[in-house]
Structures are given as structure tokens and as C-alpha cells.
Amino acid sequence: MSLLLPSDDTLYAALVARDVAYDGHAFVGVTTTGIFCRLSCPARKPKRENSRFFASVAACFEAGFRPCQRCRPLELFRRRDPLVADLLDRLDQAPEIPWCEDGITALGYDASTVRRAFKRAFGMTFLELARVRRLGQGVGRLATEEKVIAAQMAAGFGSSSGFREAVGRLLGETPAALRGRTLLFADWVETPLGAMLAVSDTQALHLLEFFDRKALLAELTRLRTLTGSGITFDRTAVHDQVTGALSTYFATGIAPQSLRLAPAGSPFNRRVWAALRKLSTGETLSYGALAESMATPGGARAVARAVGANPIALFIPCHRIIGQDGSMTGYGGGLWRKRWLLTHEARVRNHVLPSETIQ
């Protein structure tokens, strides 16, 4: 789905005019009420400073807004397909449920049919939509200044003790096995998009990944091999710096320059990662365009492999790489997160994200 919208001034004028031309293509979130509407909603119009505009229903949910009961912005999608209508109704009734394919088939639906129907309607699957809606609940609670962990639990991401136990299983080395070895230290960091695992030494960050990434265990194994280090569960000053940098990023879309990065990889991979760091907030490139910017024409496949091997999410912004045709391409943290990040950054696209040297 396109992230490009007219200017907020144009959209606000359309909102005041109740322009039906934008129905299904643009939505307004009202910060004072926490609801989102069609631009044609007959309700009294919010003030300009209380209006936020979105290109999709998913983006509204991600930002913590709930559908307006007067203009019913999901009604257009409900009318097109009874299957979509039924599952949206179930989401309305219990948005906190962590849906899975087994739950869908238990209702008598074919999982692949549901995937296709929601892809057509929203550009994402029902499971992705359900998850961003749970996420939206968490983001909405963050907006009321509740603790991040409380927001994540509301969004269905589980308890901190569960994270710690899982980290221990992932690291899989006993203290005795670590004696005499150079150590890297792992700890989890809470974000509005779910917990992230951060691995550092006492000076720099080596790995930052979303906790539910399937390749996380392989990444930890690779990091051990490349550095010759053991990894143990502990917190360093670098983790505090990561926490602060992530808070700044999620609040403003800007990543601080002060965080030192030390990703382990080949010289070519490190060149690609350094090039990614030069992309500013809201800027996107294809693999081919990134290769050309590095004076590596025809090297799109090699660049794609390096982008996929990026061990530091967000601060080496591989989420800014999109398809040649502008479509979403794969992202290890999940396409729903990639959409969220690009939408978040699109809101601050006029800011410049300073590049940072990879140590």
C-alpha cells in the first residue's frame, strides 16, 4: 500500500469539505478522542493541531486509534466480503486475542482464502492486521505515559520474565563454559514494536534484533563465530544507551549519532551497512539504486544479501530498502513492522537523519 499522501494541509481541507474522494485512501486520527475516521465523516471536525493523517487502516491501528462508530471507516471493506466482515467483527469484539491460523480454521475458514481476502482489502493478512491492532493498543497506552512494559503486555507481547527465560535458552551457554573467554553481553530492550535483543561489549553495540525474528538464534551463533566471544546475559552501559536511542527514535524518527556500532561482517557487508546509514529519515531505495550509490552497478544481488545479513536493526536502517517498483520487500522483523517504521518515518520526512560512522 502506498505511503504517499497529499500534504496535511490538503488533507485537512478535504476533511473540512467532507470530500468523499478520499474514502478508503486516507484517514484522519483525532488525538483528543483516540478515534480515526473517513475524511467524509459527518461528525464535527477536529482542530488542525489535533488531526493526524494516515494512508491505511493498519497505520491508524498501529498509532493507537480505534474506528469511529459514526462514519464506520471499515464499512467499505466489510461490504465487499462477508468473510472480511465476520473477522473484523470478531476483532472489534476482542482486539486483545492473539490470533493464529488454527483459530481461523476452527471457525471453518480456509487460512489461505483469509490471507488473500485481507491482502486484497488491506495490503496485509488478517493475522498481521490483528497484531498491529494489538500493537495499537500498546501504542495508545504509551501515549498516556504508561510504562513501556505495560503497553507491550497490553499488545500481547508477554512478560519480561518470559523474555529473560527465552534469552537464556537462546544463548545456551553455562557460566562454566564461558570462563576465560572474551564476553559479549545480551539484554532485552522494550520498544513499542516488541522486545528487542541487544548484544554489546562494554563499548559498542554488536547486534540488535526483534526478539521474535526466526533467524535470531542463527544470528547469535554467527556472532559467536565471527567474534570468537562467548555471550552471557548481563546489562552494560551500552544497553542503557541503546534504550535511550530507541526512545528517541520512536518519539521523533531520529536516531542519535552518539551510539557506537560494531557489526561483525565482511568488508563488503560493512560497506553496504555504512551506505544504509547514509539514508535519511523517510528516504527509501531499491537494492539496485543502493548498489549504484556505492559504485557497484549490477551488484544488486550482492547488496541484497548484505542487507539481509544486517545484524543491527533500526540503527542500520535496512527497513528503508524497498522493491524497484516501490513495493514492500522482505524484512526479518516482519513486513508489518516495516510498514510501521516507514509510516513513522514518513511523518518526519522533512528531518535529516545524520549519518554515523560504523566503528
N, C-alpha and C positions, 0 to 999 in steps of 0.2 A: 504494500500500500504506500502511496506517495506521502512523503513528509512535507512536501512543498505546499504552502498555503499563501494566499494574498497577505498583505500586511495586516497587522492587528487593527489599524485604523480603518482599512477597507472592510474587514470582517465586523468591526463594531458598527459601522454604518449599515451593513447588511442586517445586523441584529436589530438595530433600531427600526429599520424598514420592514422587519419580518420577512426577509427575502427567502422564498421557498426554493430558489435555485440552488441553495447550498445544502438542502436537506439530504442527509446521507453522506455528505462530503466534508462538512465542517461542523464542529460542535463547540458550544461555549460552556465552560465550567464557572460557576458562580462561587467565589471564595467565601462569601458571607453565609451561604446556605449549605455548601458542600454538594450541590446537585449539578448535573450537566443537562443541557437542553439542545434542541434544534435551534438554529438561528431564527426560525419562524415561530418560535414558541409565543403563544398569546399572553403569557404572564408579563407582569410589569418588568421592565428592563433594568438590569443591574447597572451600577455606575461603571464607567470605563475602567477605573482602577481595581474594580472587583471582578473583572472579566478575564478569563484565560481561554485561549482558543486551541482546539485540537483537531487533528486530521482524521482521527478514528475513534471509535467507541473504546477500543482497547487502551488507547492513550488516556482517555478520560478515567477509566477504571484504575489504571496504573498510578494516576495522580491523586487517587483517593476520592473521586467524585462518584455519586450514585445517580441513576437515571431519574429524570423529572417525571412525576406522576401526572402532570398536566399535558405536556406535549409528547410524552412517551417516545423518546428518541429511538428505542429499539423496535418500535412497532412496524416500521418499514421492513425490517429483516424478518420479523415474526410472520408477517403476511405472506412472504414469499415461500415459506417452507414450514409445514406443521411440525416436522422433526425439530427444526431450529427453535420454533416457538415453545415446544414442550420442554426442551432442555434449558432454554433461557428462563422459563417459569421456575424450573427447579433451582436454578442458580439464584433467582430472586428470593425464593423461599429459604434457602440455606446456603448463603455465599461462602460460609466457612468450611464446607465439606471439601476434603482433598480428593477430588475425583480421580479415577483411574479407568482404564479400558474395561476392566472386569465389571465396574459399576455400570458402565454404559451397556454392555452386553446383558447384564442382569435385568435391564429394562426392556430387553427384546430388540435392541437396535444392533445393527451391524457396525462395528467400530470403524471400518474403512469408509462406509457411507456417511457416518457422522463427521469424520475428518474432512471429507470432500465438501460436505454441505457447509461447514463452518469456514473452511478455506475460501469458498466462493463468497460467503456473506461478509466475513471479517478479515480475510487475509491471514488467519491463524486458526488452529484447531480448537475444538471445544475444550480440550484439556489445557491448552495454552491460555485460552480466554478465562477459564475457571481459575487458573493460577494467578494471572495478572489481576483478577478481581480480588482474590485473597491478598495479593500484594498491595492492591489499592487500599484495602482495609488497614494494612500496616502503615502505608504512607500517610493515610488520613490521620492515624493516631500520632505519627511523628509530627504532623502539623500542629497538634495540640500540645507539643513539647513533652510527650511521654517518653520514657526510656526506650532506646532502640530495641532492646531485647523483648520488651513487652509488645512492641509493634510487630516484631518478627513472629512471636508466638501467635499473635492475632492473625498473621498472614499464613500460618500453617507451617512454619519452618522448624518447629520443635524446640526443645530445651537446650540450655547451654551445657548441662551435664551430658546430654546425648552427643553434642558436638565433641566434647572433650574425649568421651569414650571412643568415638569413631576416629578421632585423630590418633589416639593411641593404637588402635588397630591398624590404621594406615601406616604409621611409622614402623611398627612391628619389630623394634629392636629393644632389647632389655638394657637397663643401665650397665650391666656387666659387660655386654657386648660392645658398649661404647667407650670403655676405658682406654685411654691412651690415644684416641683418635681426635682429629680436628672436628669440632662440632658446629653444626648449624642448628638454629633454634626455631621451632614451629609454634605458632599460637593462632587462635582464630580471632577474626575481627568482624564485628557486626556491621552490616550495611542494610539499607532499605531493600536491596535486591537479594538478600540472603547472606548467610555467613560466608566469609572467605578465609582460606588458609594462607597465612603469611609465613614464609621461611626466610630467615635472615642470619647473618653473623652479627657481630657487635657493631658493625659499621654500615652495612648496606643490605638492601632487600634483594633476595635471590629468586623468590617465587611468590606469586600472589594469584590465587585461583579460586573460583567459586567452589564451594565445598561439595556440591552435587555433580561436578563435572566427572563424567565417567572415566576420563583419562588421568585423573588426579594421581592415582597410585602409580601409574607408569611414569608420570612426570617426577614424582618423588624418587623413584628408582633411578631414573635418568640423572637427576640432580646429584644423587649419591655417587653415581659412577663418574660423572664429569668432574666433580669437585674432590672425590676421594674422602668425603666427610661423612661422619655419622650425623643423624638428625634426631634431636631429642625434643621433647615438649617442654618449652620454657618461654618466658617473655623477656624481651630486651627493650632498650630504649628505642630501637628501630621500630618495634611494633607500635609503640606509642606514637611515633612519627607517622607511621602508616595510617593509624586510626585518625589522626588529625588531618592528614592529607585527604583521606577518603571523605571525611566530614565536609571538608572544604569543597571537594569535587561534587558531592551530591547536593550541596547547597547552592553552588554557583556555576558548576560546569567547568571550573578551572582547577587544574592540578598544580599544586605548589612546586616550585623549582628545587626546593631545598632537599627533597628526598633523594638519597643516593641509591642508584640501581646497579646491580651486578648480575645480570642474566648470564647463565652459562650457555655457550653455544659456539658454533664455528665462526670464523671471521666474517664469512658472507652473511650468516644469520644476524650477526651483530650489526652489520651494515644496514640490513633491512629494518631491524628494530630501531636503529638510530633514525632512519628515514621516517618511520612511523611517528616518532616523537616530534618530527617537524610539522606534522599536520595540526592545524589549529582547530579549536572547538567548532564543531558544526561542519568541518570540511570532510569530504569523502573522496576516495579514489578507487579505481579498479586496480586489479593486480597488474594489468598491462601498463596503466598510467604510472603506478608506483615504480615499476621496472624502468620505464623511460626516465623518470625523475632521478633515478640512480645511475643513469647512463648504462643501463643493462637492457637494451632493446631486444625483444624476443625472449627475455628471461622471465616471462610471466609465471611459468610453472615453478621455476626455482624460487621465485619470490613468494608464490602461494604456499610452498612447503615451509619456507621460513616464517611466514605469517602464522601458519598453523602450529608451528613449534614455539611460538612466543610464550615464555613462562611467566610473564608479569602482566596480568590483565589490567585494563583501565589506564595505568600509567605508561604502558607501551600500547597505544590505542589501536589494536588490530580490529576492534569493532567498527572502525571507520572505513574499512575496505568493503566495497560493495561490488556487485556484478557490473560487467561492461554496459549492460542495458539499464542499470540503476536498480536492479532487483536485489533483494537480500540474499547474501551468500551465507554459508555455514559459519557457525560461531560456537566454540567449545562450551561457552556458558549458556547456550540455548538461544534460539532466534528471538524468543520473547524478551530476553534481556537485551539483545542487540537493538531491537526496536525501541525499547525503553531508553537506552543510552543515547541513541541517535535523536529521538524525540526530545530528550532532556537537553542535549547539546544544541538542537535546532533553536531552542528558546533563547540561547545565549550566543547565537552565531556571530553577533557583532563584536564579541570579545575576542581577544587574541590569546591563545594559549602558548606561553613561552616554551621554546624547546629546552630540553635538559640533556646534558651530556651523560651518556652511559659510562659509568665508571669501569 
